[in-house]
Amino acid sequence: MNKEQIKILLNECNAELEVELLQAFLEVEAGGKGFDPKTGKIMIQFEPHVFARETGLERSEGNKHIWDENKIDVQSKEWVAFNDAFSIDPNNAMESTSIGIPQIMGFHWKRLGFTSVNAMWDSFKESEGNQVRGLIKFIQTDTRLYTAFKMKDFYKMAYYYNGSKFKELAIKEKREPYDVSLQKTYIKYKGLM
């Protein structure tokens, strides 16, 4: 999404957020892509631990379940795991998956004003614009997250969006912590480098 498209969506949603900050967030969250350029499918991150918790199914030692074999950031593996989970429990599979540019978990469908998780997925599959509208609403409906965005508090933005263990996860995956990536990307979009 370019700067002008984001400006239009922010105005449409009456959101007083900085364009460059949202641009940076979108780039860091899913590489700025709502759809896989190879397949055209919506970008997903299936979360086996959420699916197991919600269905009561146990995760397997040595990944004996296909749905338990996803690999973070490898879309082909994510879709295999998701499709297997979907064959077991479609609703919980969709709720246990983050989707699109903002990588919002499906279980947030009510918070975003959808009538079902299916409606959320259908909307997000339509366009990146719908995905960004969803992100804006997600930010607006969480006072702490909205305040962190307004204050440009990158640590709190990462904390409230990705959870308290975002730094631990970065270390485990040998990645730059989310808040650091977000701040660097924001600086790039502001032209301050």
C-alpha angles and dihedrals in degrees: 000000000000127000095261093051091050091048090054092050093048090051092046090053094042089236119158095208127132113256095221091050092054090045090053092047092052092049095049096042100056105353089270092289127118093180132041107253090213099052106013090233121135113268111256142181111198112205110209093187091058092046091050092048094048097044098037090236117141122238112239132241108243092011099279091165117076090219089057094058103077119135118213112250095004101111096193090057092043091055094048091052093043094048091051091050090046090056088056100041118354097190096049092043091057092044090050094056132081113218145197130355094324094045091220114177115248092234088074092070094113093048089054091052099253123143092225143355087258090059091051092050092046091051094047091047089056098064149336086244090064089047092054091046086055091051093050091051090046090055093044093052094056112066093196093050093044090051091049089053092047091049093042089233098164095186093054092043089056093042096051095040102041103022137252094294097058092114093048090051091050091053092047092050093040092240133137109265113265095242092053093048090047094051093047092049092048090052089051092053092046088054092236096131 
